[in-house]
Amino acid sequence: MTNITQGPKVYPVDFEDFLDFVAKERETKEFLDRLRELAKKRGEFLYFAGGVVRDYLLSKKGKLNPQSSKDFDIVLEGNLEEFLQELNEDLNKEILFKSQFLTYKVRFFLDGEPLEVDFITARREVYEEIAQLPKVFPSNFMDDLLRRDFTINALAIGLSLPYEGLLLDPLDGLKDLEASLVRPLHLNSFVEDPTRIFRGIRYKVRLGFDFSEEFYQALEACYQKEALKKLSSARLANELRLYLFKEGEEILLELLETTYQLGIFEKAGLEVARENFPLLCEVLKEVKEEFSPKEREKVYFLGMVESLSGLERLGFSEVEITRIENLLNNFRGFYHKINQLSLKEKLEWFDKVRREYLCAFAVIFPELKEEIFRYLKVYSKVRPELNGEDLKKLGFRSGKEIGEILKILRLKRLEGKVKTKEDEIKFLKKFLVKNE
């Protein structure tokens, strides 16, 4: 599919300009200088690869905002563990994570400010089973570039000898950047690792690229081997999660549509409600500022699937699926009579449902979106000014009675019958007299 030569094509770059793109702060530039000096001292090849190189080249052609780079990989052809140990003599650091794939996430403290960096050992990968994680072995920079997902990510810029300040391009990734193409490295790329398909879709949509003919050929090979169905629930859910949290709501609809049109959901064993996609994206935008990431994720997955069996494919527990199923069954009965219910009855039902589930129900039952969002944005935020201790002082018993009285006060506020704390006290005094 791609022409692998004996060595990479090598091109000069404006090295200082690249370093300015990568490290915009003075402390970060000084940090990079330390890394480069240590690599030179140890005689090891240090380089940037993947997204940061791709995004730099795109920014130079005006195809990407200079602030838009999302990837930052520093790779060492050498002993990374020893490299980091020696680096510790000069810099205060904390190793946050060390993976089986020869990578480290390290937090450095530069003038007291934290900087988190991902370090990667140049490596080769061996896939022994379809859609399973690979075994990795330390290797050279060529093997490291040839193990990557797409030609546009198989690019590197050296930070030390022998390719300091040079662009390395073993697979004509530069041509594909010029042509705006997402091209896998070989026919079995998606068989080995189906998550590459989702990354390819993200690059296509985010960068405004097209798929190469080889992308479709590799996709067909993946389908023939049923590799997507062999992808674990955790890895499938994580790739879809990245659509929302790494790419964002602005392009989420296009990401989901592209995935659907390619048949990815079906081939992954996930039945989705395509008709829900536009409203789902709209709802996720509306709650972005108020909901936690975990709550938004629940809305996203629950609003996406056609049936609750799809939640199992996305890693939901049996207990949670049963809980959601019971809520949905109750909601269907509630849904048909909502126009006949009083505000009090609506509140009693809505108050029992977690807000992320309610938000997803606004997607599943679009006719109720307005009513649900009125509850989420207005009703749920209204509370009496009096609290339980205040009610005890007024003569109410503790426990269940106080809870019921607070619900009554809240309803009266929503109805506009009480507006201040003094109004609440007056209402309760009348309530006490009436019920003596």
Phi, psi and omega per residue, in radians:
M1 nan -0.801 3.091
T2 -2.069 2.636 -3.103
N3 -1.533 1.874 3.128
I4 -1.620 2.025 -3.129
T5 -1.654 3.113 -3.137
Q6 -1.149 -0.541 3.130
G7 -2.558 2.987 -3.108
P8 -1.376 2.695 2.890
K9 -1.242 2.486 -3.045
V10 -2.164 2.280 -3.120
Y11 -2.263 2.533 3.046
P12 -1.312 2.625 3.029
V13 -2.333 2.842 3.026
D14 -1.355 1.619 -2.952
F15 -1.092 -0.745 -3.130
E16 -1.131 -0.643 3.104
D17 -1.147 -0.703 3.099
F18 -1.101 -0.770 3.133
L19 -1.111 -0.608 3.075
D20 -1.141 -0.640 3.116
F21 -1.163 -0.745 -3.080
V22 -1.291 -0.792 -3.030
A23 -2.096 1.694 -3.057
K24 -1.479 -0.347 -3.140
E25 -1.730 2.588 -3.123
R26 -1.022 -0.763 -3.116
E27 -1.083 -0.649 -3.137
T28 -1.207 -0.675 3.107
K29 -1.118 -0.738 3.106
E30 -1.119 -0.637 3.087
F31 -1.096 -0.792 3.114
L32 -1.093 -0.671 3.106
D33 -1.059 -0.691 3.104
R34 -1.112 -0.743 3.109
L35 -1.065 -0.778 -3.117
R36 -1.124 -0.753 -3.131
E37 -1.115 -0.688 3.126
L38 -1.170 -0.702 3.112
A39 -1.087 -0.720 3.115
K40 -1.138 -0.738 3.131
K41 -1.062 -0.695 -3.111
R42 -1.484 -0.138 -3.126
G43 1.222 0.566 -3.114
E44 -2.002 2.613 -3.086
F45 -1.563 2.068 3.126
L46 -1.951 2.375 -3.092
Y47 -2.701 2.765 2.947
F48 -1.625 2.480 3.123
A49 -2.485 2.817 3.003
G50 1.387 -2.322 -2.939
G51 -1.022 -0.724 -3.071
V52 -1.168 -0.618 3.093
V53 -1.222 -0.815 3.102
R54 -0.982 -0.829 -3.071
D55 -1.207 -0.589 3.078
Y56 -1.089 -0.831 -3.115
L57 -1.111 -0.673 3.100
L58 -1.166 -0.679 -3.125
S59 -1.140 -0.598 3.138
K60 -1.185 -0.397 3.119
K61 -1.735 0.156 3.097
G62 1.287 0.299 -3.112
K63 -1.683 0.004 -3.098
L64 -2.697 2.409 3.050
N65 -1.070 2.297 -3.124
P66 -0.986 -0.359 -3.140
Q67 -1.574 0.043 -2.913
S68 -1.622 -0.012 -3.105
S69 -1.111 2.268 -3.099
K70 -1.906 -0.152 -3.049
D71 -2.096 2.561 -3.053
F72 -2.671 1.515 -3.105
D73 -1.909 2.159 2.998
I74 -1.868 2.142 -3.027
V75 -2.031 2.482 3.114
L76 -2.145 2.203 2.962
E77 -1.559 1.555 -3.050
G78 2.875 -2.854 -3.107
N79 -1.565 1.724 -3.033
L80 -1.191 -0.633 -3.129
E81 -1.101 -0.795 3.100
E82 -1.156 -0.661 3.126
F83 -1.026 -0.821 -3.124
L84 -1.209 -0.617 3.093
Q85 -1.100 -0.770 3.136
E86 -1.185 -0.603 3.122
L87 -1.122 -0.497 -3.108
N88 -1.140 -0.355 3.127
E89 -1.157 -0.469 -3.105
D90 -1.845 -0.448 -3.008
L91 -2.229 2.479 3.033
N92 -1.374 2.161 -3.084
K93 -2.501 2.875 3.097
E94 -2.449 2.109 3.106
I95 -1.389 1.984 -3.088
L96 -1.468 -0.557 -3.018
F97 -2.801 2.392 3.029
K98 -2.252 2.167 -3.047
S99 -1.837 2.907 3.090
Q100 -1.204 -0.180 -3.109
F101 -1.695 0.399 3.046
L102 1.130 0.652 3.106
T103 -2.120 2.691 3.118
Y104 -2.306 2.431 2.913
K105 -1.899 2.126 -3.011
V106 -2.199 2.374 3.058
R107 -1.823 2.116 3.074
F108 -1.808 2.717 3.107
F109 -2.069 1.811 -3.083
L110 -1.806 1.943 -3.065
D111 0.926 0.664 3.116
G112 1.481 -0.187 -3.125
E113 -1.663 2.331 -3.124
P114 -1.338 2.490 3.038
L115 -2.378 2.081 3.133
E116 -1.702 2.295 -3.062
V117 -2.301 2.417 3.038
D118 -1.701 2.139 3.072
F119 -1.898 2.454 -3.099
I120 -2.272 2.390 3.010
T121 -1.425 2.289 3.016
A122 -0.982 2.229 -2.981
R123 -2.616 2.861 2.945
R124 -1.975 2.749 -3.089
E125 -2.174 2.526 3.086
V126 -2.195 2.113 3.111
Y127 -1.731 1.905 -3.093
E128 -1.539 -0.424 -3.141
E129 -2.341 2.624 3.108
I130 -1.082 2.313 3.033
A131 1.076 0.326 3.090
Q132 -1.816 2.737 3.118
L133 -1.122 2.525 -3.059
P134 -1.425 2.879 2.877
K135 -1.592 2.468 -3.073
V136 -2.135 2.614 -3.106
F137 -2.436 2.394 3.074
P138 -0.980 2.452 -3.114
S139 -2.700 -2.701 -3.092
N140 -1.831 3.057 -3.040
F141 -1.135 -0.545 3.130
M142 -1.147 -0.814 3.079
D143 -1.050 -0.653 -3.126
D144 -1.131 -0.714 3.129
L145 -1.275 -0.596 -3.095
L146 -1.363 -0.152 3.109
R147 -1.579 -0.052 -2.973
R148 -1.409 3.080 -2.964
D149 -1.428 -0.816 -3.045
F150 -2.342 2.711 -3.096
T151 -1.031 -0.594 -3.113
I152 -1.234 -0.213 3.067
N153 -1.835 -0.065 3.124
A154 -1.659 0.816 3.137
L155 -2.131 2.547 -3.141
A156 -2.461 2.668 2.977
I157 -2.191 2.148 -3.059
G158 -1.286 2.471 3.064
L159 -1.824 -0.221 3.127
S160 -2.530 3.033 3.118
L161 -1.095 2.625 0.202
P162 -1.616 0.050 -3.092
Y163 -2.175 0.668 -3.106
E164 -1.069 2.202 3.100
G165 1.278 0.316 -3.117
L166 -2.102 2.581 3.086
L167 -1.611 2.208 3.131
L168 -1.834 2.245 -3.041
D169 -2.429 1.506 -3.074
P170 -1.344 -0.326 -2.969
L171 -2.245 0.468 3.137
D172 0.998 0.654 3.068
G173 -1.119 -0.522 3.125
L174 -1.097 -0.689 3.104
K175 -1.129 -0.698 3.135
D176 -1.215 -0.561 3.020
L177 -1.108 -0.754 3.125
E178 -1.087 -0.671 -3.087
A179 -1.547 -0.028 -3.123
S180 0.995 0.918 -3.105
L181 -2.086 2.445 3.005
V182 -1.767 1.890 -3.039
R183 -2.172 2.119 3.087
P184 -1.215 2.836 -3.052
L185 -1.350 -0.498 -3.120
H186 -2.766 2.950 -3.011
L187 -1.082 -0.631 -3.083
N188 -1.640 0.256 -3.091
S189 -0.965 -0.788 -3.081
F190 -1.441 -0.319 3.019
V191 -1.223 -0.805 3.108
E192 -1.080 -0.829 -3.050
D193 -2.500 1.628 -3.117
P194 -1.123 -0.304 3.114
T195 -1.120 -0.351 3.093
R196 -1.076 -0.506 3.114
I197 -1.066 -0.819 -3.119
F198 -1.134 -0.667 3.084
R199 -1.135 -0.676 3.108
G200 -1.082 -0.695 3.093
I201 -1.126 -0.721 3.117
R202 -1.088 -0.743 3.128
Y203 -1.139 -0.758 -3.129
K204 -0.996 -0.861 -3.048
V205 -1.307 -0.811 -3.103
R206 -1.096 -0.730 -3.045
L207 -1.652 -0.149 -3.098
G208 1.274 0.583 -3.115
F209 -1.595 3.090 3.012
D210 -2.049 2.775 3.015
F211 -1.433 2.436 3.035
S212 -1.324 2.912 3.073
E213 -1.058 -0.611 3.137
E214 -1.146 -0.484 3.082
F215 -1.061 -0.824 -3.121
Y216 -1.180 -0.620 3.095
Q217 -1.130 -0.754 3.120
A218 -1.175 -0.588 3.105
L219 -1.139 -0.740 3.121
E220 -1.122 -0.691 3.081
A221 -1.085 -0.671 3.094
C222 -1.111 -0.757 3.135
Y223 -1.110 -0.734 -3.119
Q224 -1.082 -0.590 3.141
K225 -1.569 -0.022 -3.087
E226 0.901 0.691 -3.064
A227 -1.164 -0.601 -3.114
L228 -1.129 -0.613 3.110
K229 -1.225 -0.373 3.127
K230 -1.532 -0.065 3.093
L231 -1.279 2.316 -3.101
S232 -1.121 2.721 3.105
S233 -1.033 -0.700 -3.104
A234 -1.101 -0.746 -3.107
R235 -1.273 -0.657 3.089
L236 -1.099 -0.841 -3.136
A237 -1.070 -0.679 -3.117
N238 -1.125 -0.714 3.133
E239 -1.124 -0.724 3.108
L240 -1.211 -0.577 3.088
R241 -1.088 -0.655 3.140
L242 -1.141 -0.515 3.043
Y243 -0.947 -0.796 -3.069
L244 -1.382 -0.829 -2.945
F245 -1.607 -0.469 3.095
K246 -1.659 -0.605 -3.100
E247 -1.671 -0.705 3.042
G248 1.721 2.932 -3.018
E249 -1.192 -0.425 -3.056
E250 -1.110 -0.587 -3.138
I251 -2.020 0.165 -3.071
L252 -1.064 -0.761 -3.107
L253 -1.046 -0.758 3.133
E254 -1.153 -0.647 3.079
L255 -1.069 -0.836 -3.128
L256 -1.148 -0.735 3.129
E257 -1.097 -0.761 3.139
T258 -1.102 -0.735 3.116
T259 -1.088 -0.730 3.123
Y260 -1.143 -0.829 -3.077
Q261 -1.093 -0.536 3.103
L262 -1.394 -0.112 3.140
G263 1.402 0.271 -3.037
I264 -1.161 -0.784 -3.115
F265 -1.009 -0.859 -3.112
E266 -1.075 -0.786 -3.106
K267 -1.204 -0.357 3.099
A268 -1.559 0.008 3.139
G269 1.354 0.504 -3.107
L270 -2.152 1.972 3.122
E271 -1.535 2.083 -3.073
V272 -2.018 2.750 3.100
A273 -1.687 1.544 -3.069
R274 -1.004 -0.611 -3.101
E275 -1.124 -0.299 3.130
N276 -1.455 -0.282 -2.976
F277 -0.947 -0.872 -3.094
P278 -1.056 -0.799 -3.131
L279 -1.191 -0.656 3.106
L280 -1.011 -0.812 -3.140
C281 -1.138 -0.660 3.111
E282 -1.117 -0.795 -3.131
V283 -1.115 -0.737 -3.140
L284 -1.094 -0.619 3.061
K285 -1.129 -0.718 -3.064
E286 -1.146 -0.529 -3.064
V287 -1.827 0.116 -3.038
K288 -0.974 -0.754 -3.052
E289 -1.376 -0.435 -3.040
E290 -1.684 -0.548 -3.051
F291 -1.610 2.587 3.045
S292 -1.284 2.807 3.085
P293 -0.947 -0.688 -3.135
K294 -1.152 -0.687 3.105
E295 -1.149 -0.740 3.129
R296 -1.113 -0.637 3.103
E297 -1.084 -0.733 3.118
K298 -1.084 -0.784 3.106
V299 -1.035 -0.796 -3.094
Y300 -1.023 -0.927 -3.076
F301 -1.258 -0.727 -3.120
L302 -1.192 -0.631 3.101
G303 -1.321 -0.292 -3.095
M304 -1.466 -0.663 -2.955
V305 -1.378 2.638 3.104
E306 -1.367 -0.683 3.123
S307 -2.425 2.872 -3.064
L308 -1.170 -0.323 3.081
S309 -1.089 -0.457 3.107
G310 -1.148 -0.470 3.138
L311 -1.155 -0.579 3.088
E312 -1.102 -0.700 3.117
R313 -1.127 -0.404 3.136
L314 -1.697 0.159 3.000
G315 1.608 0.159 3.081
F316 -1.207 2.546 3.126
S317 -1.322 2.760 3.105
E318 -1.073 -0.652 3.140
V319 -1.092 -0.793 -3.116
E320 -1.208 -0.664 3.117
I321 -1.078 -0.726 3.097
T322 -1.101 -0.722 3.118
R323 -1.083 -0.777 -3.136
I324 -1.158 -0.686 3.129
E325 -1.064 -0.762 3.113
N326 -1.113 -0.735 3.110
L327 -1.091 -0.749 -3.136
L328 -1.108 -0.740 3.126
N329 -1.080 -0.755 3.091
N330 -1.132 -0.670 -3.080
F331 -1.165 -0.609 -3.141
R332 -1.086 -0.705 3.084
G333 -1.177 -0.702 3.111
F334 -1.138 -0.693 -3.065
Y335 -1.022 -0.705 -3.050
H336 -1.310 -0.340 -3.094
K337 -2.052 0.229 -3.016
I338 -1.056 -0.584 -3.108
N339 -1.222 -0.317 3.130
Q340 -1.650 -0.084 -3.063
L341 -1.514 2.562 3.039
S342 -1.352 2.906 3.091
L343 -1.032 -0.695 3.130
K344 -1.040 -0.765 -3.121
E345 -1.191 -0.658 3.095
K346 -1.109 -0.788 -3.138
L347 -1.073 -0.735 -3.135
E348 -1.040 -0.623 3.141
W349 -1.375 -0.874 -3.083
F350 -1.057 -0.654 -3.090
D351 -1.097 -0.357 -3.099
K352 -1.467 -0.185 -3.000
V353 -1.924 2.275 3.087
R354 -1.033 2.504 -2.975
R355 -1.135 -0.517 3.111
E356 -1.192 -0.597 3.069
Y357 -1.222 -0.742 3.091
L358 -0.995 -0.756 -3.119
C359 -1.098 -0.715 3.088
A360 -1.152 -0.633 3.106
F361 -1.137 -0.463 3.071
A362 -1.155 -0.449 3.078
V363 -1.444 -0.742 -3.102
I364 -1.222 -0.618 3.101
F365 -2.071 1.353 -2.999
P366 -1.036 -0.451 3.130
E367 -1.132 -0.344 -3.113
L368 -1.747 0.057 -3.086
K369 -0.977 -0.817 -3.094
E370 -1.068 -0.760 -3.125
E371 -1.156 -0.743 -3.127
I372 -1.155 -0.738 -3.118
F373 -1.279 -0.451 3.010
R374 -1.127 -0.704 3.091
Y375 -1.149 -0.845 -3.068
L376 -1.125 -0.687 -3.013
K377 -1.636 -0.362 -3.081
V378 -2.140 -1.172 -3.011
Y379 -0.979 -0.797 -3.042
S380 -1.193 -0.308 -3.086
K381 -1.624 -0.194 -3.111
V382 -1.494 2.185 3.109
R383 -2.408 2.609 3.070
P384 -1.107 2.676 3.042
E385 -1.346 -0.527 3.065
L386 -1.276 2.547 3.083
N387 -2.061 -3.064 -3.096
G388 -1.030 -0.699 -3.141
E389 -1.148 -0.672 3.091
D390 -1.078 -0.704 -3.117
L391 -1.174 -0.618 3.099
K392 -1.096 -0.703 3.139
K393 -1.148 -0.475 3.129
L394 -1.470 -0.062 3.044
G395 1.882 0.082 3.104
F396 -1.451 2.577 3.113
R397 -1.331 2.706 3.130
S398 -1.283 2.953 3.034
G399 1.576 -2.414 -2.988
K400 -1.049 -0.670 -3.106
E401 -1.066 -0.746 3.132
I402 -1.102 -0.727 3.108
G403 -1.037 -0.727 3.139
E404 -1.189 -0.664 3.128
I405 -1.145 -0.700 3.116
L406 -1.103 -0.632 3.092
K407 -1.138 -0.693 3.122
I408 -1.120 -0.766 3.127
L409 -1.084 -0.723 3.119
R410 -1.073 -0.768 3.140
L411 -1.087 -0.733 3.135
K412 -1.111 -0.619 3.079
R413 -1.152 -0.777 -3.138
L414 -1.116 -0.574 3.121
E415 -1.414 -0.124 3.128
G416 1.412 0.218 -3.099
K417 -1.484 -0.372 2.953
V418 -2.294 2.490 -3.067
K419 -2.239 -0.358 -3.097
T420 -2.264 2.992 3.079
K421 -1.081 -0.673 3.123
E422 -1.116 -0.677 3.083
D423 -1.074 -0.702 -3.135
E424 -1.102 -0.749 -3.139
I425 -1.117 -0.764 3.112
K426 -1.053 -0.780 3.140
F427 -1.055 -0.760 -3.096
L428 -1.205 -0.609 3.104
K429 -1.126 -0.714 3.069
K430 -1.145 -0.671 -3.138
F431 -1.083 -0.759 -3.133
L432 -1.116 -0.772 -3.138
V433 -1.085 -0.763 -3.099
K434 -1.123 -0.550 -3.031
N435 -1.818 0.214 3.092
E436 -1.230 nan nan
